[in-house]
Amino acid sequence: MERIYGVARSRFREIDLAGRKVRLLGVTGSGLMKGSAQFSLFEDDKRLERMAEAIERIKEKFGDDAVGRARLM
């Protein structure tokens, strides 16, 4: 993890931002392990149901665009 952070930090410093401020910077990694699989955060149906209900309450209060999948941003 430290190596990934170090490389990302080094690469970021190479970018000419021309004085612009950066609010958020993301780094992703994939294919780092052979034979690995992504596990579900919601193996329990009750937790998935509670999450869906919470999302609905947020959308009712703040609008349909208040909550969305990160990969769609």
RODO-373544 format. One record per residue: residue number from 0; residue in three letters; x, y, z of N, C-alpha, C, CB in turn. Coordinates in steps of 0.001 Angstrom, whole numbers, plus 500000, padded with zeros to 6 digits. Glycine has a CB too. Layout:
BEGIN
VEXMAR;resi;resn;nc1;nc2;nc3;cac1;cac2;cac3;cc1;cc2;cc3;cbc1;cbc2;cbc3
VEXMAR;NUM;ala;X;Y;Z;X;Y;Z;X;Y;Z;X;Y;Z
...
***
This chain:
BEGIN
VEXMAR;resi;resn;nc1;nc2;nc3;cac1;cac2;cac3;cc1;cc2;cc3;cbc1;cbc2;cbc3
VEXMAR;0;met;500816;498824;500000;500000;500000;500000;500874;501260;500000;499064;499987;501198
VEXMAR;1;glu;501934;501246;500793;502829;502404;500850;503487;502651;499492;503906;502199;501931
VEXMAR;2;arg;503795;501581;498791;504440;501736;497482;503474;502394;496487;504917;500356;496941
VEXMAR;3;ile;502217;501970;496507;501214;502560;495613;501054;504041;495939;499847;501822;495740
VEXMAR;4;tyr;500966;504366;497222;500836;505769;497645;502039;506579;497173;500697;505868;499185
VEXMAR;5;gly;503226;506037;497352;504439;506755;496952;504486;507034;495464;505660;505972;497351
VEXMAR;6;val;504129;506059;494667;504129;506248;493211;503065;507255;492807;503895;504910;492486
VEXMAR;7;ala;501878;507144;493399;500796;508074;493068;501192;509502;493443;499489;507671;493791
VEXMAR;8;arg;501786;509661;494600;502206;510993;495052;503275;511562;494117;502743;510931;496504
VEXMAR;9;ser;504211;510732;493730;505274;511166;492824;504701;511596;491471;506302;510040;492630
VEXMAR;10;arg;503792;510803;490936;503185;511128;489641;502363;512414;489724;502299;509968;489160
VEXMAR;11;phe;501651;512594;490845;500854;513798;491030;501736;515042;491022;500063;513716;492336
VEXMAR;12;arg;502882;514958;491636;503799;516101;491692;504358;516469;490321;504942;515800;492641
VEXMAR;13;glu;504304;515545;489382;504796;515804;488031;503806;516597;487175;505116;514499;487349
VEXMAR;14;ile;502552;516698;487627;501509;517362;486855;501598;518877;487052;500111;516839;487264
VEXMAR;15;asp;501546;519617;485939;501536;521080;486012;500088;521530;486199;502174;521728;484721
VEXMAR;16;leu;499763;521975;487406;498403;522398;487704;498165;523877;487421;498085;522105;489140
VEXMAR;17;ala;499197;524594;487063;499096;526019;486736;498362;526792;487832;498379;526206;485393
VEXMAR;18;gly;498686;526501;489088;498103;527228;490204;496726;526776;490642;498037;528633;489863
VEXMAR;19;arg;496150;525802;489945;494816;525312;490330;494915;524452;491570;494166;524512;489182
VEXMAR;20;lys;493902;524521;492412;493843;523707;493615;493147;522386;493315;493117;524456;494745
VEXMAR;21;val;493561;521338;494003;492961;520023;493832;492176;519693;495091;494043;518936;493540
VEXMAR;22;arg;490892;519399;494928;490040;519066;496058;490033;517566;496337;488626;519555;495807
VEXMAR;23;leu;490071;516763;495287;489969;515323;495452;490794;514625;494383;488500;514866;495390
VEXMAR;24;leu;491533;513633;494795;492342;512850;493877;492119;511384;494208;493855;513234;493970
VEXMAR;25;gly;491811;510594;493216;491555;509177;493451;492570;508300;492742;490155;508813;492998
VEXMAR;26;val;492888;507198;493362;493796;506209;492783;493106;504855;492895;495206;506205;493508
VEXMAR;27;thr;493091;504108;491813;492495;502776;491840;493529;501744;491444;491274;502699;490907
VEXMAR;28;gly;493296;500556;491880;494163;499443;491503;493299;498244;491154;495161;499092;492645
VEXMAR;29;ser;493695;497510;490148;492959;496302;489779;493930;495277;489218;491841;496620;488748
VEXMAR;30;gly;493529;494048;489293;494364;492971;488777;495661;492802;489545;494670;493213;487337
VEXMAR;31;leu;495666;493157;490822;496889;493105;491615;497176;491707;492161;496800;494088;492756
VEXMAR;32;met;496158;490871;492207;496323;489512;492733;495730;488520;491753;495658;489363;494127
VEXMAR;33;lys;496417;487425;491551;495895;486381;490676;494822;485592;491410;497027;485444;490196
VEXMAR;34;gly;493756;485305;490709;492707;484457;491268;491879;485105;492358;493309;483228;491803
VEXMAR;35;ser;491981;486407;492510;491190;487060;493546;489815;487411;493003;491903;488321;494068
VEXMAR;36;ala;488870;487565;493902;487514;487929;493525;487024;489016;494461;486571;486699;493560
VEXMAR;37;gln;486105;489807;493973;485520;490847;494812;484371;490248;495598;485040;492056;493963
VEXMAR;38;phe;484355;490523;496877;483304;490010;497738;482188;491036;497851;483860;489655;499128
VEXMAR;39;ser;480993;490557;498089;479850;491437;498254;479874;492053;499648;478533;490673;498016
VEXMAR;40;leu;479553;493329;499728;479423;493984;501025;478100;493627;501686;479542;495499;500872
VEXMAR;41;phe;477173;493114;500889;475825;492885;501381;475388;491442;501161;474853;493834;500705
VEXMAR;42;glu;476103;490511;501750;475716;489113;501633;474423;488844;502392;476833;488206;502150
VEXMAR;43;asp;474167;489675;503391;472960;489571;504183;471861;490387;503493;473203;490063;505646
VEXMAR;44;asp;470765;489742;503083;469683;490434;502388;469075;491549;503226;468607;489448;501999
VEXMAR;45;lys;469079;491392;504540;468513;492413;505422;469325;493708;505338;468469;491902;506879
VEXMAR;46;arg;470635;493593;505287;471490;494785;505160;471261;495463;503816;472983;494409;505317
VEXMAR;47;leu;471113;494686;502763;470862;495240;501436;469524;495969;501417;470885;494129;500366
VEXMAR;48;glu;468532;495404;502049;467209;496022;502125;467260;497338;502908;466206;495056;502779
VEXMAR;49;arg;467984;497349;504024;468124;498568;504825;468846;499656;504039;468880;498271;506131
VEXMAR;50;met;469855;499266;503265;470572;500227;502451;469646;500830;501402;471780;499568;501786
VEXMAR;51;ala;468857;500005;500734;467932;500487;499711;466910;501455;500310;467213;499306;499039
VEXMAR;52;glu;466433;501155;501497;465473;502038;502170;466120;503379;502525;464922;501362;503444
VEXMAR;53;ala;467360;503343;502985;468069;504577;503325;468287;505432;502077;469421;504256;503995
VEXMAR;54;ile;468623;504802;500969;468819;505525;499712;467524;506194;499287;469319;504576;498604
VEXMAR;55;glu;466422;505491;499421;465125;506062;499062;464794;507283;499917;464028;505012;499208
VEXMAR;56;arg;465080;507206;501219;464818;508349;502105;465674;509562;501706;465098;507961;503577
VEXMAR;57;ile;466929;509312;501361;467818;510395;500931;467312;511024;499644;469252;509876;500736
VEXMAR;58;lys;466906;510190;498694;466403;510703;497420;465109;511490;497604;466178;509554;496441
VEXMAR;59;glu;464250;511034;498507;463011;511763;498780;463305;513143;499352;462126;510972;499748
VEXMAR;60;lys;464310;513223;500190;464642;514487;500847;465452;515429;499957;465410;514213;502116
VEXMAR;61;phe;466424;514874;499189;467366;515710;498442;467249;515601;496924;468752;515359;498842
VEXMAR;62;gly;466391;514739;496422;466222;514578;494979;466891;513316;494452;466776;515785;494257
VEXMAR;63;asp;466487;512929;493249;466955;511668;492650;468456;511618;492391;466236;511431;491361
VEXMAR;64;asp;469082;512761;492201;470519;512782;491909;471397;512838;493153;470836;513954;491034
VEXMAR;65;ala;470791;512765;494333;471547;512890;495590;472464;511698;495845;470587;513046;496759
VEXMAR;66;val;472067;510522;495371;472840;509306;495604;472968;508561;494279;472170;508404;496698
VEXMAR;67;gly;474181;508092;493986;474385;507330;492755;475596;506419;492901;474564;508275;491547
VEXMAR;68;arg;475774;505568;491954;476919;504659;491970;478199;505424;491615;476696;503480;490982
VEXMAR;69;ala;479254;505169;492340;480514;505876;492121;481059;505629;490718;481545;505451;493160
VEXMAR;70;arg;480911;504444;490207;481478;504144;488885;480757;504868;487768;481436;502657;488625
VEXMAR;71;leu;479586;505446;488053;478860;506196;487021;479221;507677;487018;477362;506040;487219
VEXMAR;72;met;480078;508095;487945;480448;509509;488024;481591;509826;487109;480809;509891;489438
***
